[in-house]
Amino acid sequence: MNILGLMSGSSLDGLDMALCSFEGIPGEPNFNWEILETEQVEFPDDLAEKLKKSTDFSAKELCKLDSDFGFFLGEKCKHFIENSKFEIDAIASHGHTIFHFPDQAFTLQIGNGAAISQLAKKEVICDFRSSDIAAGGLGAPFAPIVDFYIFNDSEICLNLGGISNITFKNKESIQAFDISPCNQLLNFLAGKMNLAYDENGKIAAQGQIDPIILRKLKELNSFNGSGPRAIDNSWVVRNFLPVLESSTLEVKNLLRTCVEFIADEIIFAILENGNIDHKRKILITGGGGFNLFFIKVLEDKLSPLNIKKVTASYDIINYKEALLIALMGYLRKHKKPNALKSVTGALEDTIGGCIYIYN
């Protein structure tokens, strides 16, 4: 089965699309997978601005954005399908997270599934988080699903997206949680220089660490080193961005300080949860994997812990989350759990996802 996975991340760097092929049952010996084709689509400036401000929208404005974003996704899927050399059986769409408040038992990812289905003329699976939250879970993290079934040769899997999240695996159990804001901070600061992101971390590399800002960021994160934990984008916007916005430091110094903060929180997570008595392998994916300066800072901190970074392909680094969503759609189609209670804190494993059938 070929499923087109769609992921719109909290860093607002655009839409990731990955057409993935799956055969067999995940977790069984006959299971095979492959990324067939990929595409990245930048958001138009007006759409990106609306998504950025959407938490302050009225109910009517938010419903309109849900529809507009759904038609945007549908158009991009239609274009992808028309230009693909592969047959596409279904689309799995994460949507764009606007609100995520599991403590109040609700989450909202916009991008109307019906609009995608009608424009692309394909079955669409969406709304993956609600079932887990209804079962008492955090509705996150979901990365352990792909880490468990696909990247099972690495004991630690780290994803550097808008939010950083980590998975620890051994033969007996799997543990995972969100760590801290990541590219959401770095891209916000790069925007101060009219840049989408700090390419290769070149600007951060020229800066100096500010101990006061670093301490504030760590206090805000209040990370106790254990899961389950899910970070809401709006929490980052309300608490972290004002600290950076009000600072009189140069952007390069703020970037360097944020790099240190993100790397330190990752190391803390590993020290609190990872068995480092023997050499371990860590797979690093997500947009942050292309930030050469950040990776150098992190590798320097990992070296004393006897942890070695696994080399990953471009598609794995860049499209892991889209692959994840495609896999979750595949599991939903086979009525297999795609959210694990051991990492979300739910009462039971759940099969999440609503299906819009195109006739």
KOLMAR-576975 format. One record per residue: x, z, y of N, C-alpha, C in turn; residue number from 0; residue in three letters. Coordinates in steps of 0.05 Angstrom, whole numbers. Example, Ala and Ser with C-alpha at 12.3 -4.5 7.8 and 13.67 -1.06 7.14 Angstrom:
! KOLMAR-576975
{{264,156,-114},{246,156,-90},{264,156,-66},0,ala} {{257,142,-45},{273,143,-21},{258,157,1},1,ser} 
***
This chain:
! KOLMAR-576975
{{17,0,-24},{0,0,0},{18,0,25},0,met} {{11,-18,44},{26,-19,69},{10,-7,91},1,asn} {{21,14,104},{7,28,125},{24,27,151},2,ile} {{11,20,173},{24,20,199},{20,47,212},3,leu} {{43,62,215},{42,88,227},{47,87,257},4,gly} {{31,102,272},{33,102,302},{39,130,311},5,leu} {{60,133,328},{66,159,339},{71,157,369},6,met} {{57,174,384},{61,176,413},{71,204,418},7,ser} {{96,207,426},{109,233,428},{105,247,455},8,gly} {{110,273,455},{106,289,479},{126,282,501},9,ser} {{148,268,495},{167,261,515},{158,236,531},10,ser} {{136,224,523},{124,201,538},{143,178,540},11,leu} {{159,174,519},{178,151,519},{166,126,507},12,asp} {{140,127,500},{126,104,490},{115,107,462},13,gly} {{106,85,451},{93,85,425},{112,74,403},14,leu} {{116,90,382},{131,81,359},{113,71,338},15,asp} {{119,47,327},{103,34,306},{121,28,283},16,met} {{113,37,259},{129,32,235},{110,24,212},17,ala} {{114,-1,202},{99,-10,179},{114,-1,154},18,leu} {{101,16,138},{114,29,115},{100,21,89},19,cys} {{116,16,68},{105,10,42},{108,34,24},20,ser} {{86,41,10},{86,63,-9},{76,54,-36},21,phe} {{89,63,-57},{80,58,-84},{82,83,-101},22,glu} {{61,89,-117},{62,112,-133},{51,137,-119},23,gly} {{55,160,-132},{46,185,-122},{69,202,-111},24,ile} {{68,210,-86},{89,227,-75},{94,252,-92},25,pro} {{120,258,-97},{127,281,-113},{131,274,-142},26,gly} {{122,250,-151},{126,241,-178},{148,221,-180},27,glu} {{160,218,-204},{184,200,-207},{179,171,-199},28,pro} {{154,162,-201},{149,133,-195},{144,127,-166},29,asn} {{148,147,-148},{142,143,-120},{165,128,-106},30,phe} {{157,107,-92},{177,91,-76},{166,86,-49},31,asn} {{184,83,-29},{176,78,-2},{196,60,12},32,trp} {{187,47,33},{205,30,49},{194,26,77},33,glu} {{211,25,97},{202,17,124},{206,-13,125},34,ile} {{184,-28,129},{185,-57,128},{191,-69,156},35,leu} {{177,-59,176},{180,-70,203},{175,-48,223},36,glu} {{188,-50,246},{184,-30,267},{181,-43,295},37,thr} {{170,-28,313},{168,-37,341},{164,-13,359},38,glu} {{177,-14,382},{173,6,403},{160,-7,427},39,gln} {{140,7,438},{124,-4,460},{126,17,483},40,val} {{135,8,506},{135,26,529},{107,28,541},41,glu} {{100,52,551},{75,55,564},{76,43,592},42,phe} {{55,28,600},{53,20,628},{55,44,646},43,pro} {{66,41,670},{70,64,688},{45,79,693},44,asp} {{22,65,697},{-3,78,704},{-13,94,680},45,asp} {{-10,84,656},{-18,98,632},{-1,123,628},46,leu} {{25,120,631},{43,143,627},{37,165,647},47,ala} {{30,157,672},{23,177,692},{-2,191,685},48,glu} {{-22,177,675},{-47,190,667},{-43,209,644},49,lys} {{-27,201,624},{-21,219,602},{-7,244,611},50,leu} {{11,241,630},{26,263,641},{8,283,655},51,lys} {{-13,273,668},{-30,291,684},{-56,298,670},52,lys} {{-59,289,645},{-85,291,631},{-95,319,626},53,ser} {{-78,339,625},{-87,366,621},{-103,377,644},54,thr} {{-102,363,667},{-117,372,691},{-142,354,695},55,asp} {{-147,336,677},{-170,318,680},{-197,332,675},56,phe} {{-218,321,687},{-244,331,681},{-252,321,653},57,ser} {{-274,331,642},{-283,323,616},{-288,293,615},58,ala} {{-301,282,636},{-307,254,637},{-282,237,639},59,lys} {{-263,246,655},{-237,231,658},{-222,231,632},60,glu} {{-223,253,617},{-208,255,592},{-221,237,571},61,leu} {{-248,236,570},{-262,219,552},{-255,189,557},62,cys} {{-253,183,583},{-246,155,591},{-218,149,582},63,lys} {{-200,168,586},{-172,164,578},{-170,161,547},64,leu} {{-185,176,533},{-186,174,503},{-194,146,495},65,asp} {{-214,135,509},{-223,108,503},{-202,87,511},66,ser} {{-191,90,535},{-171,71,546},{-146,71,528},67,asp} {{-138,94,520},{-114,96,503},{-119,85,476},68,phe} {{-143,89,465},{-151,77,439},{-150,47,440},69,gly} {{-160,35,462},{-160,6,465},{-131,-4,469},70,phe} {{-115,11,483},{-86,4,486},{-73,3,458},71,phe} {{-77,24,442},{-66,25,415},{-76,2,398},72,leu} {{-102,-3,400},{-114,-25,385},{-102,-52,392},73,gly} {{-97,-57,417},{-85,-82,426},{-57,-85,415},74,glu} {{-42,-63,415},{-14,-64,405},{-14,-68,375},75,lys} {{-33,-56,361},{-35,-60,332},{-43,-89,325},76,cys} {{-62,-99,341},{-70,-127,337},{-46,-146,340},77,lys} {{-30,-142,360},{-7,-158,365},{13,-155,342},78,his} {{17,-131,333},{36,-125,312},{27,-140,286},79,phe} {{2,-138,280},{-9,-150,256},{-7,-180,257},80,ile} {{-13,-192,280},{-12,-221,283},{16,-232,279},81,glu} {{36,-216,285},{64,-225,284},{79,-214,259},82,asn} {{65,-199,242},{78,-189,218},{77,-209,195},83,ser} {{98,-209,179},{98,-226,155},{87,-211,131},84,lys} {{79,-186,135},{68,-170,113},{38,-165,116},85,phe} {{25,-162,93},{-3,-154,94},{-4,-124,101},86,glu} {{-23,-117,118},{-26,-89,127},{-53,-79,118},87,ile} {{-52,-57,102},{-76,-47,90},{-91,-27,108},88,asp} {{-77,-12,124},{-90,9,140},{-71,17,163},89,ala} {{-83,31,183},{-67,41,205},{-71,72,205},90,ile} {{-49,86,208},{-50,115,211},{-40,122,239},91,ala} {{-57,135,255},{-50,140,283},{-51,170,288},92,ser} {{-29,181,299},{-28,209,307},{-44,213,332},93,his} {{-43,194,351},{-55,198,377},{-35,213,395},94,gly} {{-44,218,420},{-27,232,439},{-38,260,444},95,his} {{-22,280,438},{-32,308,441},{-36,316,470},96,thr} {{-60,325,476},{-67,334,503},{-68,365,503},97,ile} {{-83,376,484},{-85,405,481},{-79,413,452},98,phe} {{-65,435,448},{-60,445,421},{-60,475,423},99,his} {{-83,487,417},{-87,516,418},{-97,527,392},100,phe} {{-80,528,371},{-90,538,345},{-100,566,346},101,pro} {{-89,583,365},{-99,610,367},{-128,611,375},102,asp} {{-138,589,388},{-166,587,396},{-181,567,378},103,gln} {{-167,559,357},{-179,542,336},{-187,514,346},104,ala} {{-171,502,364},{-176,474,371},{-150,459,379},105,phe} {{-151,433,374},{-130,415,382},{-142,389,391},106,thr} {{-128,374,407},{-139,348,416},{-117,327,418},107,leu} {{-120,307,401},{-102,283,403},{-120,259,411},108,gln} {{-114,247,433},{-131,225,442},{-120,198,432},109,ile} {{-137,178,434},{-131,151,424},{-152,143,404},110,gly} {{-176,136,415},{-200,132,399},{-196,115,374},111,asn} {{-200,127,351},{-196,112,326},{-214,89,322},112,gly} {{-239,91,331},{-258,69,329},{-249,45,344},113,ala} {{-238,50,368},{-228,28,385},{-205,13,371},114,ala} {{-187,29,359},{-164,17,345},{-174,0,322},115,ile} {{-193,11,307},{-203,-3,283},{-217,-29,290},116,ser} {{-233,-29,311},{-248,-53,318},{-230,-75,330},117,gln} {{-210,-67,345},{-192,-87,357},{-173,-98,336},118,leu} {{-162,-80,319},{-142,-89,299},{-155,-100,274},119,ala} {{-181,-94,271},{-196,-103,247},{-184,-91,221},120,lys} {{-177,-66,223},{-166,-52,200},{-178,-23,198},121,lys} {{-176,-12,174},{-184,16,171},{-164,33,185},122,glu} {{-174,54,198},{-157,72,214},{-160,101,205},123,val} {{-138,114,200},{-138,143,194},{-126,158,217},124,ile} {{-140,178,227},{-131,193,251},{-141,222,250},125,cys} {{-135,237,271},{-143,265,273},{-133,281,249},126,asp} {{-106,283,247},{-94,296,224},{-92,326,226},127,phe} {{-94,337,250},{-88,366,253},{-112,384,250},128,arg} {{-136,374,254},{-160,391,256},{-166,407,231},129,ser} {{-162,394,208},{-169,408,182},{-151,432,178},130,ser} {{-126,429,184},{-107,452,180},{-115,475,199},131,asp} {{-122,468,223},{-129,489,242},{-155,503,234},132,ile} {{-174,487,223},{-199,498,213},{-194,517,190},133,ala} {{-172,513,175},{-165,530,153},{-148,553,161},134,ala} {{-145,558,187},{-130,580,197},{-101,575,203},135,gly} {{-93,549,201},{-65,542,206},{-59,535,235},136,gly} {{-33,530,240},{-25,522,267},{-28,493,273},137,leu} {{-36,477,253},{-38,448,257},{-11,435,261},138,gly} {{10,449,253},{38,440,256},{56,460,243},139,ala} {{81,453,237},{92,426,239},{84,409,214},140,pro} {{84,383,218},{78,365,196},{103,352,184},141,phe} {{125,353,199},{150,340,190},{158,348,161},142,ala} {{152,373,152},{160,380,125},{148,362,103},143,pro} {{125,349,109},{114,330,90},{133,308,83},144,ile} {{144,295,104},{162,273,99},{189,284,90},145,val} {{197,307,100},{222,319,91},{221,326,61},146,asp} {{198,335,52},{195,344,24},{194,320,5},147,phe} {{178,300,12},{174,277,-6},{195,255,-4},148,tyr} {{207,252,20},{224,229,24},{253,236,28},149,ile} {{259,257,45},{286,264,51},{295,289,35},150,phe} {{292,287,9},{297,311,-8},{326,315,-15},151,asn} {{344,299,-4},{373,303,-10},{387,319,11},152,asp} {{373,327,32},{384,344,53},{370,371,53},153,ser} {{386,392,54},{374,419,53},{362,427,80},154,glu} {{372,415,102},{361,421,128},{354,394,141},155,ile} {{330,392,152},{321,368,167},{314,377,195},156,cys} {{327,365,215},{323,372,243},{312,347,257},157,leu} {{290,350,271},{279,328,287},{280,335,316},158,asn} {{292,317,332},{296,321,360},{278,302,376},159,leu} {{252,310,378},{233,295,394},{228,309,420},160,gly} {{204,306,430},{196,321,454},{200,350,450},161,gly} {{193,359,425},{198,386,415},{217,384,392},162,ile} {{235,403,389},{252,403,365},{239,419,343},163,ser} {{240,409,318},{230,424,296},{249,421,272},164,asn} {{248,440,254},{267,442,232},{254,449,206},165,ile} {{265,439,184},{256,444,158},{279,454,141},166,thr} {{275,476,126},{294,486,107},{282,482,79},167,phe} {{298,472,61},{288,467,34},{307,478,13},168,lys} {{295,488,-9},{310,494,-33},{291,488,-56},169,asn} {{300,493,-80},{284,486,-104},{258,502,-106},170,lys} {{258,526,-94},{235,543,-96},{214,541,-74},171,glu} {{224,534,-50},{205,535,-27},{214,517,-5},172,ser} {{196,514,15},{201,498,39},{192,515,63},173,ile} {{208,516,84},{201,531,107},{206,513,132},174,gln} {{188,514,151},{191,496,174},{177,507,198},175,ala} {{186,500,222},{173,509,246},{185,494,271},176,phe} {{170,495,293},{180,484,318},{200,504,329},177,asp} {{221,494,342},{242,511,352},{240,515,383},178,ile} {{240,493,397},{240,495,427},{233,468,439},179,ser} {{227,468,465},{225,442,479},{252,428,476},180,pro} {{251,401,475},{275,386,472},{276,362,492},181,cys} {{270,338,482},{271,315,500},{251,317,523},182,asn} {{231,333,519},{211,337,541},{225,348,566},183,gln} {{244,365,562},{260,376,585},{280,355,595},184,leu} {{295,343,577},{316,325,585},{305,300,599},185,leu} {{282,290,589},{271,266,602},{258,273,629},186,asn} {{247,297,631},{236,306,656},{258,306,678},187,phe} {{281,316,671},{304,317,690},{315,289,695},188,leu} {{316,272,675},{326,245,680},{307,230,699},189,ala} {{281,237,698},{262,225,716},{268,231,745},190,gly} {{282,254,750},{289,261,777},{309,241,789},191,lys} {{322,226,771},{341,205,780},{330,177,774},192,met} {{303,176,771},{289,151,766},{299,138,741},193,asn} {{305,154,721},{313,144,695},{293,153,673},194,leu} {{289,137,653},{271,144,631},{284,166,614},195,ala} {{310,166,612},{325,186,596},{354,184,604},196,tyr} {{369,205,597},{398,206,602},{412,192,579},197,asp} {{419,167,583},{431,150,561},{457,162,551},198,glu} {{457,168,525},{480,179,511},{489,207,522},199,asn} {{472,218,540},{478,244,551},{501,243,572},200,gly} {{505,219,583},{528,215,602},{526,233,627},201,lys} {{501,237,637},{498,253,661},{503,283,654},202,ile} {{491,292,632},{494,319,623},{523,326,619},203,ala} {{538,307,608},{567,311,602},{583,317,627},204,ala} {{573,309,650},{587,314,676},{580,340,688},205,gln} {{560,354,677},{550,379,689},{563,404,679},206,gly} {{554,426,691},{564,453,683},{540,470,674},207,gln} {{545,488,656},{524,506,646},{519,528,667},208,ile} {{493,532,674},{486,553,692},{475,576,676},209,asp} {{489,599,675},{481,621,657},{454,633,664},210,pro} {{446,632,690},{421,644,698},{397,627,688},211,ile} {{399,601,692},{378,583,682},{377,584,651},212,ile} {{401,585,639},{402,586,610},{388,611,599},213,leu} {{392,633,612},{379,658,603},{349,656,607},214,arg} {{340,645,630},{311,642,635},{298,625,613},215,lys} {{311,603,606},{299,585,586},{297,599,559},216,leu} {{317,614,552},{317,629,526},{295,651,527},217,lys} {{292,664,549},{271,685,551},{244,672,549},218,glu} {{240,649,561},{214,635,560},{208,627,531},219,leu} {{228,618,517},{223,608,490},{216,631,471},220,asn} {{228,654,476},{221,678,460},{221,673,431},221,ser} {{241,659,421},{242,650,394},{253,673,376},222,phe} {{237,681,356},{246,703,339},{259,693,313},223,asn} {{262,667,311},{277,656,288},{262,653,262},224,gly} {{235,655,263},{220,652,238},{195,636,243},225,ser} {{184,625,222},{159,609,225},{136,624,212},226,gly} {{111,613,212},{105,587,224},{103,589,255},227,pro} {{110,567,267},{109,566,297},{104,537,306},228,arg} {{85,534,324},{79,508,335},{79,510,365},229,ala} {{92,491,378},{95,492,407},{76,471,420},230,ile} {{61,480,439},{42,463,453},{55,450,478},231,asp} {{51,424,481},{64,410,504},{56,422,531},232,asn} {{31,430,533},{22,441,559},{35,467,565},233,ser} {{42,482,544},{57,508,548},{85,502,560},234,trp} {{97,480,551},{123,472,562},{120,464,591},235,val} {{99,449,597},{94,440,625},{89,464,643},236,val} {{74,483,634},{66,506,651},{89,525,655},237,arg} {{107,528,635},{127,549,636},{155,540,641},238,asn} {{164,519,628},{192,510,630},{197,492,654},239,phe} {{179,472,658},{184,453,680},{185,466,707},240,leu} {{169,486,714},{171,499,740},{199,512,744},241,pro} {{211,522,723},{238,534,726},{258,512,735},242,val} {{256,489,722},{274,467,729},{267,455,756},243,leu} {{241,453,762},{231,441,787},{240,458,811},244,glu} {{240,484,808},{246,502,831},{276,506,835},245,ser} {{292,498,816},{321,503,818},{334,485,839},246,ser} {{354,495,852},{369,480,872},{394,467,860},247,thr} {{398,471,834},{421,459,821},{419,429,820},248,leu} {{442,416,818},{443,387,815},{431,380,787},249,glu} {{420,357,785},{407,348,760},{427,349,737},250,val} {{452,341,742},{472,340,720},{477,368,709},251,lys} {{476,389,726},{480,416,717},{455,426,701},252,asn} {{432,419,710},{407,426,696},{407,413,669},253,leu} {{415,388,667},{415,374,642},{435,387,623},254,leu} {{459,394,633},{479,406,616},{469,433,606},255,arg} {{455,448,623},{445,474,615},{423,471,594},256,thr} {{406,451,597},{384,446,578},{396,438,551},257,cys} {{417,422,551},{430,414,526},{440,439,512},258,val} {{453,457,527},{463,482,515},{440,499,504},259,glu} {{418,501,519},{395,516,510},{384,506,484},260,phe} {{379,480,483},{367,467,459},{386,471,435},261,ile} {{412,467,439},{431,470,416},{433,499,407},262,ala} {{433,517,426},{435,546,419},{411,555,403},263,asp} {{387,546,410},{363,553,396},{362,542,368},264,glu} {{374,518,365},{376,506,338},{394,523,320},265,ile} {{417,530,331},{437,546,316},{425,573,309},266,ile} {{410,585,327},{397,611,322},{378,608,299},267,phe} {{362,586,299},{343,581,277},{357,579,250},268,ala} {{380,565,250},{395,562,225},{406,588,215},269,ile} {{417,604,234},{429,629,227},{409,649,216},270,leu} {{384,647,227},{363,666,218},{350,658,192},271,glu} {{352,632,185},{337,622,162},{353,606,142},272,asn} {{375,595,149},{390,578,131},{411,594,115},273,gly} {{412,588,89},{433,599,72},{459,584,78},274,asn} {{478,597,91},{503,583,99},{526,593,82},275,ile} {{521,604,59},{543,613,42},{557,590,28},276,asp} {{544,567,28},{557,543,17},{552,520,36},277,his} {{567,498,32},{565,475,49},{537,463,47},278,lys} {{525,458,69},{498,447,69},{498,421,85},279,arg} {{478,404,80},{475,379,94},{450,380,112},280,lys} {{454,369,136},{432,369,156},{427,340,164},281,ile} {{402,332,162},{393,305,171},{381,308,199},282,leu} {{391,293,218},{382,295,246},{368,269,253},283,ile} {{343,271,261},{327,247,269},{314,252,296},284,thr} {{299,232,305},{285,234,331},{303,222,353},285,gly} {{290,217,376},{305,205,398},{330,220,406},286,gly} {{330,246,403},{353,262,410},{378,255,393},287,gly} {{373,242,370},{395,235,353},{413,213,365},288,gly} {{402,199,386},{418,179,400},{433,190,424},289,phe} {{429,215,430},{442,228,453},{470,237,443},290,asn} {{490,221,447},{516,226,436},{529,252,445},291,leu} {{524,258,471},{535,283,481},{522,307,469},292,phe} {{496,306,467},{481,329,454},{490,332,425},293,phe} {{493,310,410},{501,312,382},{529,324,380},294,ile} {{547,316,399},{574,328,399},{573,358,403},295,lys} {{557,367,423},{554,395,428},{543,410,403},296,val} {{523,398,391},{511,410,367},{530,411,344},297,leu} {{544,389,339},{563,388,317},{586,409,320},298,glu} {{594,413,345},{615,433,350},{604,461,342},299,asp} {{579,466,346},{567,492,340},{561,494,310},300,lys} {{556,471,297},{550,471,268},{576,474,251},301,leu} {{598,465,262},{623,464,246},{631,491,235},302,ser} {{630,513,250},{638,539,239},{618,549,217},303,pro} {{594,537,216},{574,545,197},{577,530,171},304,leu} {{596,512,169},{601,496,144},{577,478,138},305,asn} {{565,467,159},{543,449,156},{551,421,165},306,ile} {{546,401,148},{554,374,153},{530,356,160},307,lys} {{533,340,181},{511,321,189},{511,297,170},308,lys} {{487,291,161},{483,267,144},{479,243,162},309,val} {{492,221,156},{489,196,171},{462,183,164},310,thr} {{446,178,185},{420,166,180},{419,139,193},311,ala} {{402,121,183},{400,94,194},{385,95,220},312,ser} {{387,73,236},{373,72,261},{343,76,257},313,tyr} {{331,62,237},{302,64,233},{294,93,226},314,asp} {{310,107,210},{303,134,203},{305,152,227},315,ile} {{326,149,243},{329,166,267},{306,161,287},316,ile} {{300,136,291},{281,129,312},{252,129,304},317,asn} {{247,124,278},{219,121,269},{210,141,248},318,tyr} {{224,163,246},{217,183,226},{188,193,230},319,lys} {{181,198,255},{154,209,260},{132,188,254},320,glu} {{137,163,260},{118,142,253},{116,139,223},321,ala} {{139,142,209},{139,142,180},{123,166,169},322,leu} {{126,189,182},{111,213,174},{81,208,176},323,leu} {{72,196,198},{43,192,202},{33,171,181},324,ile} {{49,151,175},{41,131,155},{38,145,128},325,ala} {{57,163,121},{56,178,96},{32,196,95},326,leu} {{26,209,117},{2,226,118},{-23,210,114},327,met} {{-24,186,124},{-47,168,120},{-49,160,90},328,gly} {{-26,155,78},{-25,148,50},{-35,171,32},329,tyr} {{-26,195,39},{-35,218,24},{-65,223,28},330,leu} {{-75,218,52},{-104,221,57},{-120,201,40},331,arg} {{-110,177,39},{-123,156,23},{-124,164,-7},332,lys} {{-104,179,-16},{-103,187,-44},{-114,215,-48},333,his} {{-126,226,-27},{-138,253,-28},{-118,274,-37},334,lys} {{-94,272,-27},{-73,291,-33},{-67,307,-7},335,lys} {{-60,333,-10},{-54,350,14},{-33,337,32},336,pro} {{-37,337,58},{-17,327,76},{-10,348,98},337,asn} {{-18,373,93},{-10,395,110},{-6,419,91},338,ala} {{17,432,93},{25,453,74},{21,481,86},339,leu} {{6,497,72},{0,524,82},{25,541,85},340,lys} {{46,535,70},{70,551,71},{85,547,98},341,ser} {{79,526,112},{93,522,138},{74,524,162},342,val} {{48,519,157},{29,521,179},{15,548,181},343,thr} {{16,563,159},{2,589,159},{-27,588,152},344,gly} {{-36,565,143},{-65,562,136},{-71,577,110},345,ala} {{-96,581,105},{-105,595,81},{-100,578,56},346,leu} {{-99,551,59},{-95,533,37},{-84,507,47},347,glu} {{-71,492,29},{-63,465,35},{-87,448,42},348,asp} {{-85,430,61},{-108,414,69},{-102,384,68},349,thr} {{-124,369,66},{-123,340,67},{-135,332,94},350,ile} {{-118,326,113},{-128,321,140},{-130,291,146},351,gly} {{-149,284,164},{-151,256,173},{-179,246,171},352,gly} {{-189,235,193},{-215,221,193},{-210,191,189},353,cys} {{-228,178,176},{-225,149,170},{-246,133,183},354,ile} {{-238,113,198},{-256,93,209},{-254,68,192},355,tyr} {{-275,61,178},{-274,38,159},{-283,13,174},356,ile} {{-266,-8,173},{-273,-33,186},{-286,-51,165},357,tyr} {{-310,-62,171},{-324,-78,151},{-323,-108,159},358,asn} 
***
